[in-house]
Amino acid sequence: MSFKKHGRQYDVVVFGATGYTGLMTAEHISSQFPTDTKWAVAGRSEEKLKKVVSECKALNPDRVQPEIEICNLNDADLLALAKKTFVLITTVGPYACYGEHAFKACAEAGTHYLDCTGEAVWSLSMIKIYEAKAKETGAMLFPQSGIESAPSDILTWSLAQLIRSEFSAPVSDVVVAIHELRSAPSGGTLATVFGLFEMYSPQEVVESHRPYALSPVPNPQPEPSSSLLSKLTGLYTIPNLGLLHTSITAGTNAAVVQRSWGLFKQEPSRQQQFYGPKFTYREFMKARNFLIGMAMHYGLIIGGVLLMFVPPFRRLMRQFVFQPGQGPDKEEAAKDYIEFRAVATPDVEPSNGKQATVKAWYAGSMYYLTATFLAQGAATILQDDLKLKGGIYTPACLGQGYVDRLNATGFKMETRTIDL
């Protein structure tokens, strides 16, 4: 399928292409996009960008190679860059420190946008400041479209659509679990974690993770209650998923999923996909056993408190991790693996004794997976009629075409119905 016709110089630009994830995004475009794609790599260093172009050429010498755009991190340069392209992908983080320039530029220029932040508190601030402008210009902005949030969002969407198809019903409770994860974090990811509490107060972070904080409309449906044992141990036993414990990504991912719920309730083009009035969402990680699961739960609590309230602890941890722009060796990262499993219950009375379930997995670098989410999101914007008028959206809003493209490029998903 060819890309949409538009009057911009480029179909897509990767801003931050010299960084760890940005380079992988450029490599994915070079190897997977049509050979006549009009694109560019952008950043501050021409010398480093030339190396990116050389690596892309080595991957696919028979295609149109990316142009180089020198762009500093300021409003004027990024607005000029945004006006040149139909879609801008930015991998320059931490976004709380550096992301607003690109976000603002795209909202003002009517340029479609994707990033890979996991910072829900930053996303909330961008929604408050720039959503009205994006609706005015027609810009479709998709923050949190990397590995931190996109899988949870599209798994939930896929389960809800299966339940609509199979049972002609909305969905009630959705539970997503990271079933297996083998990976080391990049410098950018760690810089985000360490820097978040230097940019925002603990209260602001907590507020952004309250239920439906990012949703355009509230949901009065209460969250599922937890047993006293679960509250004390952080452990939950979920039918068809097993023993689970607290997930470090649960709060930020729930914020995105719950925004999808609100967008689908509000957006005319998405109302037939609305999850339903009794929708709830929970996210966990697979527990190896009771003791390890409880240790992980309390380790996350203690670590979170130290990061939030003890600056010397953050400074100490910085000494032992990759720096921004760096990451695991590519050969080692190629051994990474992630698997998600999730279940969803139809909202029917009386219960039909059925659930929808999904298994999703990917073998390879987690940062190349983020690059895949970003690049294939751009391909979906360039190829599909999304029927979105402009605003700040979520990965689930990209729909089935996005899911199909991800499946074709390595992020595999299998959905089916099962007995409770």
C-alpha positions in Angstrom: 0.0 0.0 0.0 1.4 3.4 -0.9 1.6 6.3 1.5 -0.9 9.1 1.6 -0.3 12.1 -0.7 0.7 15.2 1.2 2.5 18.5 0.7 5.4 17.9 3.1 9.0 17.3 2.1 9.2 14.1 4.1 6.9 11.2 4.9 8.7 10.6 8.3 11.6 12.1 10.3 13.3 10.4 13.2 14.5 13.0 15.6 17.2 11.7 18.0 18.4 9.1 15.4 21.9 9.1 16.9 20.7 7.7 20.2 20.3 4.1 21.2 16.6 3.7 20.3 16.6 6.3 17.6 19.2 4.4 15.6 17.2 1.3 15.8 14.1 3.2 14.6 16.0 4.4 11.6 17.3 0.9 10.9 13.7 -0.5 11.1 12.5 2.1 8.6 15.5 1.4 6.3 14.8 -2.3 6.3 10.9 -2.4 6.4 9.5 0.7 4.7 8.9 1.1 1.0 12.1 1.9 -0.9 10.7 5.2 -2.1 9.9 6.5 1.4 10.9 10.2 1.7 12.5 10.4 5.1 15.2 12.0 7.2 17.2 11.5 10.4 17.5 14.6 12.6 19.7 15.7 15.5 22.4 18.1 16.6 25.6 16.3 15.2 26.0 16.1 11.5 29.0 13.7 11.9 26.9 11.3 14.0 23.9 11.5 11.6 26.2 10.6 8.7 27.1 7.4 10.6 23.4 6.7 11.0 22.9 7.1 7.2 25.9 4.8 6.6 24.4 2.1 8.8 21.1 2.4 7.1 22.7 2.2 3.6 24.6 -1.0 4.7 21.2 -2.5 5.7 19.5 -1.7 2.5 21.6 0.0 -0.2 18.9 -0.2 -2.9 16.5 2.2 -1.2 16.2 6.0 -0.9 18.5 6.9 1.9 17.5 9.4 4.6 18.3 13.0 4.3 20.1 14.7 7.2 18.4 17.5 9.2 20.5 19.4 11.7 18.1 20.4 14.5 18.8 21.7 17.9 16.6 21.2 20.9 14.6 24.4 20.9 11.2 25.6 19.8 12.3 27.4 16.6 14.4 24.5 15.2 11.8 21.9 16.0 8.9 23.9 14.6 10.8 24.3 11.3 11.5 20.6 11.3 7.9 19.6 12.1 6.7 21.7 9.2 8.8 19.6 6.8 7.3 16.2 7.6 4.0 14.4 7.7 5.0 12.3 10.7 7.7 13.0 13.4 9.1 10.3 15.6 11.1 11.5 18.5 13.2 9.4 20.7 14.9 12.2 22.6 14.3 11.7 26.3 13.8 11.9 29.2 10.7 13.6 27.8 10.0 15.4 31.0 13.4 17.2 30.5 13.6 17.5 26.7 10.3 16.4 25.1 8.1 19.4 25.1 9.8 21.2 22.2 8.9 18.5 19.7 5.4 17.9 21.2 4.6 21.6 20.9 6.0 21.9 17.4 3.9 19.1 16.1 0.8 20.3 17.8 1.3 23.8 16.2 2.4 22.6 12.8 -0.4 20.0 12.3 2.3 17.3 12.2 1.5 13.7 13.4 3.8 12.6 16.2 5.0 9.5 18.1 7.3 9.0 21.1 8.3 6.3 23.4 8.0 7.9 26.8 6.8 6.0 29.8 6.2 9.2 31.8 2.4 9.4 32.4 2.9 12.5 34.4 4.5 14.2 31.5 1.8 13.0 29.1 -0.8 14.4 31.4 0.9 17.8 31.3 1.1 17.7 27.5 -2.6 16.9 27.3 -3.5 19.8 29.4 -1.3 22.3 27.5 -1.6 21.1 23.8 -4.7 19.0 23.2 -6.8 22.0 22.2 -4.1 23.2 19.7 -3.7 19.7 18.2 -7.5 19.5 17.7 -7.3 22.9 16.0 -4.5 21.9 13.6 -5.5 18.3 13.0 -2.3 16.9 14.5 -2.6 13.3 15.7 -0.1 12.9 18.6 0.6 9.5 20.1 2.8 9.7 23.2 3.7 6.5 25.2 3.9 4.4 22.0 6.9 2.3 23.0 7.3 -0.9 24.9 6.3 0.7 28.2 2.6 1.2 27.3 1.8 0.1 23.7 1.6 -3.6 24.4 -0.8 -3.2 27.3 -3.0 -0.9 25.3 -3.3 -2.9 22.1 -3.7 -6.2 24.0 -6.7 -4.6 25.9 -8.1 -3.3 22.6 -7.8 -6.7 20.9 -9.5 -8.5 23.8 -12.3 -6.0 23.8 -12.8 -6.4 20.0 -12.9 -10.2 20.4 -15.5 -10.1 23.1 -17.6 -7.7 20.9 -17.3 -10.1 18.0 -17.8 -13.4 19.8 -20.4 -12.4 22.5 -21.9 -9.1 21.2 -21.0 -7.7 24.6 -18.8 -5.0 26.2 -15.9 -6.0 28.4 -15.7 -5.8 32.2 -12.4 -6.8 33.9 -9.2 -6.9 31.9 -6.0 -8.3 33.5 -2.6 -8.0 31.7 0.4 -9.9 33.0 4.1 -9.7 31.9 4.6 -13.5 31.8 8.3 -13.5 31.0 10.9 -10.8 30.5 14.6 -11.1 29.7 16.2 -7.7 29.1 18.5 -5.0 30.4 17.4 -1.3 30.4 19.0 1.3 28.2 20.6 4.5 29.5 17.6 6.5 28.3 15.2 4.4 30.3 17.2 4.7 33.4 17.7 8.4 33.0 13.9 8.7 32.8 13.4 6.8 36.0 16.1 8.8 37.9 15.1 12.2 36.5 11.3 11.9 36.9 11.3 12.9 40.5 13.6 15.8 39.9 11.2 17.3 37.4 7.9 16.6 39.2 6.8 16.5 42.8 5.7 13.1 44.3 2.2 14.5 44.5 2.1 15.2 40.7 3.4 11.7 39.9 0.8 10.2 42.2 -2.0 12.3 40.7 -1.1 11.2 37.1 -1.5 7.5 38.2 -4.9 7.9 39.8 -7.6 6.0 37.9 -8.6 7.7 34.6 -6.3 10.7 35.3 -5.5 10.8 31.5 -9.0 10.0 30.3 -11.0 12.8 28.8 -14.1 11.5 30.7 -14.3 10.0 34.2 -15.3 6.4 34.9 -17.3 5.9 38.1 -16.9 2.2 37.9 -15.0 1.1 41.1 -11.8 -0.9 40.7 -12.0 -4.6 41.6 -11.5 -5.1 45.4 -8.4 -6.8 46.7 -8.3 -9.3 49.5 -6.4 -8.5 52.7 -3.8 -11.1 51.8 -3.2 -9.4 48.4 -2.9 -6.0 50.0 -0.3 -7.4 52.5 1.7 -9.5 50.0 1.2 -7.8 46.6 0.2 -11.3 45.3 -2.9 -12.1 43.3 -4.2 -15.4 41.8 -6.0 -14.8 38.6 -7.8 -17.6 36.8 -6.0 -18.6 33.6 -3.0 -16.4 34.5 -1.8 -17.9 37.8 0.1 -16.3 40.6 1.0 -12.6 39.9 2.8 -9.8 41.7 3.0 -6.0 41.5 4.4 -4.6 38.2 6.6 -1.5 38.1 4.8 -0.5 34.8 1.2 -1.0 36.0 0.5 2.6 36.9 1.8 4.3 33.7 0.3 1.6 31.5 -3.1 1.7 33.2 -3.1 5.5 32.6 -2.8 4.9 28.8 -5.3 2.1 28.7 -7.8 4.1 30.7 -7.3 7.1 28.3 -8.2 4.7 25.5 -11.4 3.8 27.3 -12.3 7.5 27.5 -11.3 8.3 23.9 -13.4 5.4 22.6 -16.4 6.6 24.6 -16.0 10.2 23.3 -14.6 10.0 19.7 -17.4 9.5 17.2 -15.2 7.3 14.9 -14.4 5.0 17.9 -17.7 4.7 19.8 -18.5 1.3 18.3 -15.3 0.0 19.9 -16.0 1.4 23.3 -15.0 -1.0 26.0 -18.1 -0.6 28.1 -19.3 1.2 31.3 -18.2 -1.5 33.6 -14.6 -1.7 32.3 -11.7 -2.1 34.7 -8.0 -2.7 34.1 -5.3 -4.3 36.2 -1.7 -5.2 35.4 0.8 -7.5 37.1 3.9 -9.6 36.5 4.1 -13.4 36.7 5.4 -14.6 40.1 7.9 -17.4 40.1 6.7 -18.4 43.6 5.1 -16.9 46.7 8.3 -15.7 48.4 9.9 -14.2 45.3 6.7 -12.5 44.3 6.3 -10.9 47.8 10.0 -9.9 47.7 9.5 -8.2 44.3 6.4 -6.4 45.6 8.2 -4.9 48.6 11.4 -4.3 46.7 9.4 -2.1 44.2 7.8 -0.2 47.1 11.1 0.4 48.9 13.0 1.3 45.7 10.2 3.7 44.6 10.3 5.5 47.9 14.1 5.8 47.8 14.0 7.2 44.2 11.2 9.6 45.1 12.4 11.0 48.3 16.2 10.4 48.6 18.2 12.3 46.0 21.6 10.8 47.1 20.2 7.4 46.3 19.4 8.5 42.7 22.9 10.0 42.3 24.4 6.8 43.6 22.4 4.6 41.2 23.5 6.7 38.2 27.1 5.6 38.7 26.2 1.9 37.9 24.0 2.2 34.8 24.3 3.0 31.1 24.3 6.7 30.2 21.6 8.3 28.0 22.1 7.3 24.4 23.8 4.0 25.4 22.4 0.6 25.9 23.1 -3.1 26.0 25.4 -4.7 23.4 23.4 -5.5 20.3 24.4 -9.2 20.3 23.3 -9.5 23.9 20.1 -7.5 23.3 19.2 -9.9 20.5 18.7 -12.6 23.1 16.0 -10.6 24.8 12.5 -12.0 25.1 9.2 -10.8 26.4 5.8 -12.5 26.7 2.5 -11.0 27.7 -0.7 -12.9 28.7 -4.0 -11.3 29.4 -7.6 -12.2 30.0 -10.9 -10.3 29.7 -14.3 -11.0 31.0 -17.5 -10.3 29.0 -19.9 -7.9 30.6 -23.0 -10.2 30.5 -25.5 -11.2 33.1 -25.7 -14.0 34.1 -22.1 -15.0 33.4 -21.6 -17.1 30.3 -18.6 -18.8 31.9 -16.3 -17.5 29.1 -13.2 -15.3 28.8 -11.2 -13.8 26.0 -7.5 -14.4 26.3 -4.4 -13.2 24.4 -0.8 -14.3 24.3 1.7 -11.9 22.8 5.5 -12.4 22.5 8.6 -11.0 20.9 12.1 -12.5 20.6 14.9 -9.9 20.1 16.0 -6.5 21.5 13.4 -4.8 23.6 14.7 -1.5 22.2 14.3 -2.7 18.6 10.7 -3.7 19.7 10.1 -0.1 20.7 11.6 1.0 17.4 9.1 -1.3 15.7 6.2 0.1 17.6 7.2 3.7 16.7 8.0 3.0 13.0 4.9 0.8 12.4 2.8 3.5 14.1 4.1 6.0 11.6 3.4 3.5 8.7 -0.2 3.2 10.0 -0.6 6.9 10.0 0.9 7.2 6.5 -1.2 4.4 5.0 -4.6 4.0 6.9 -7.6 6.2 7.1 -7.8 6.5 10.9 -10.8 8.8 10.9 -9.3 10.8 13.7 -9.7 14.6 13.5 -6.7 15.6 15.6 -5.8 15.5 19.3 -3.7 13.4 21.7 -4.4 9.7 21.2 -3.2 6.3 22.3 -1.6 3.3 20.4 -5.0 1.5 20.5 -6.5 4.3 18.4 -4.3 3.1 15.5 -6.5 0.0 15.2 -6.3 -3.3 13.5 -4.0 -2.2 10.7 -1.4 -1.4 13.4 -1.9 -4.8 15.1 -1.4 -6.5 11.7 1.7 -4.6 10.9 3.2 -5.4 14.3 2.4 -9.1 13.9 4.1 -9.1 10.4 7.3 -7.5 11.9 7.7 -9.8 14.9 5.4 -8.9 17.7 3.1 -11.9 17.6 -0.4 -12.0 19.1 -2.9 -14.8 19.4 -6.4 -14.2 20.7 -9.1 -16.8 21.5 -12.0 -17.5 23.9 -11.7 -20.0 26.8 -13.7 -21.3 29.7 -13.4 -19.6 33.0 
